[in-house]
Amino acid sequence: MRMNGNKIVAVLGLAPLLFGLIYAAAGEEKATPEEIVSKVREAAHVLAKSATGKPGAPALAQFDQKQAPWVWKDTYIFVVDCGQATIAAHPMNPELIGKDAMSLLDTKGHPFFWQVCDALKKPSGIWLQYWWPKPGQKEGSRKISYALRAGNTSYVVGAGVYDDKATIADLEKLTKPAK
């Protein structure tokens, strides 16, 4: 088969589109609530262990990196310092780090980070919902997050996914202690 110059240009012109579609398809892999619970528990354990003695930047720095094990599929670990009421680590929005978490509002105008700090009082952690823009969007979508205290620290570790179907009651079944 022979192609003339115009056809080659046309085919090469499609390459960015094709790569974009392949990249988008790969990026559509969604984390499950079970994966979120597992990863949040692991991160809380790691943070609690590294924060014993002297909590601070070295323990938190690992959660600020996009190319870290704490960013996977369509989600990531974030950390709130409930003692200081600030965002302590966030790999996707570093401009949030150090911000007053209690004054942040979701896209419907509701404060929600105070709910994250409710995890300080619940050994099995909590699930919460709020409306937050998906990457590249301005409108909020329903996001559900699981949050868990990191040992005996004031840090709460969380992760979430966009989901308009899962109920908080069903999600809580994933985190209830075994009897």
WOCORBEL-V133842 format. One record per run of one state. SS is the DSSP state (alpha for helix, beta for strand, coil for the rest). FROM is the first residue (numbers start at 1). LEN is the number of residues. If there is no record, write none. Layout:
<<SS | FROM | LEN> <SS | FROM | LEN>>
This chain:
<<coil | 1 | 4> <alpha | 5 | 23> <coil | 28 | 5> <alpha | 33 | 19> <coil | 52 | 5> <alpha | 57 | 5> <coil | 62 | 9> <beta | 71 | 2> <coil | 73 | 2> <beta | 75 | 2> <coil | 77 | 1> <beta | 78 | 4> <coil | 82 | 4> <beta | 86 | 5> <coil | 91 | 3> <alpha | 94 | 3> <coil | 97 | 3> <beta | 100 | 1> <alpha | 101 | 3> <coil | 104 | 1> <beta | 105 | 1> <coil | 106 | 5> <beta | 111 | 1> <coil | 112 | 1> <alpha | 113 | 9> <coil | 122 | 4> <beta | 126 | 8> <coil | 134 | 6> <beta | 140 | 10> <coil | 150 | 5> <beta | 155 | 8> <coil | 163 | 5> <alpha | 168 | 5> <coil | 173 | 7>>
